[in-house]
Amino acid sequence: MKKANLCFIGAGFHASTNIYPSVIEAGANIKAISTRNIDRSKAALQRFGSSGTPYDDYKKMLQNEDCDGVVVVAQAEDHPSLVLDCIKAGKNVYVDKPLGMSAEQAAEIADAAEQAGVTLMVGFMKRYAPCYTKLKELITSSKLGTVRSFQARFAVDSTPFCKNEEQFMKFAAIHIIDLVRYLFGEVIQVTGFKNSDNEFVSHSISLKFENGVVGSLYLAGMTAWSRESENLLVTFDNGFALADEINTLTVHESQTFDDLPWKSLKEAGMVFTPSATPMSGAYRDLYLRGFVGEMIHFIDCCNSGETPTSNGRDNVNTMALCDRILSTLL
């Protein structure tokens, strides 16, 4: 099968650490890179073993290069204009979150992509993390019955790149906000409380979904969480599932016994984890966090014309939920 040829806008820390290696692991060629500095573009191509073309003007790259898609990983405030230029050039485009700083801005970009007939995918990698894809399968299969409730935690030291609550919500917590939408559907009611101080953010949020699911979010962005942490506990009619720290999913199915279960070892649960080996190197993290999975999905959608799971139109609803949460915090 012919390898996909991708062009890139941006070569910063996140792009170089997570996106470029994941694209290579997904089996794509880096055809061209554009940054604000031609030497930096050359260095990025060399670093990732590409003989592609360097640019210091992304518009020239869009004009000159024939590719399967463009990957945009730049500053958040630049994403809308960069993506719109890619769309106008008729290019399929993957862009790191957030795409737009409001639902209205996100909708304008989604409209443009649909009118141009190009693929637009937003980088919500948690949807493609094995831990959460397996949880999604468990939910849709109804193996444990109907989902009733959930409890989610996301805590990180976001102070180096988030200076207020809106930045925290849209640069960091947006991943978990998008994930619960992906897993449980659309939200009809939001209540929330905050105890924040500028870049030190602490939120407690309750959500009710259209399908009746209720849940709570604990979100923290402060130096206390230099050890980043997340988990998601889901309660079904007939059991529960706990996705813990990206790399473990514990599933318990309700049991019935002839005698009291505490008299013997009859309770059973199933634990899914990756294997542990030094041969995995850094790629293990890229797979478990969903970066490789989302790049594979983008490439597949570019080739097939299929609408991505985390598409531009769906992103509108995630941005709207972020705004709604911010507006309700007390």
Secondary structure, DSSP 4 states (H G I P E B T S, - for coil): -PPPEEEEE--SHHIIIIIHHHHHHTT-EEEEEE-SSHHHHHHHHHHTT---EEES-HHHHHHH---SEEEE-S-GGGHHHHHHHHHHTT--EEEESPSSSSHHHHHHHHHHHHHHT--EEEE-GGGGSHHHHHHHHHHHHTTT--EEEEEEEEEE--TTT--SHHHHIIIIIHHHHHHHHHHH--EEEEEEEE--BTTBEEEEEEEEETTS-EEEEEEEESGGGSS-EEEEEEEETTEEEEEETTTEEEEEE----SS-GGGTT---EEEE-----GGGTTHHHHHHTTHHHHHHHHHHHHHH-PPPTTBHHHHHHHHHHHHHHHHHB-
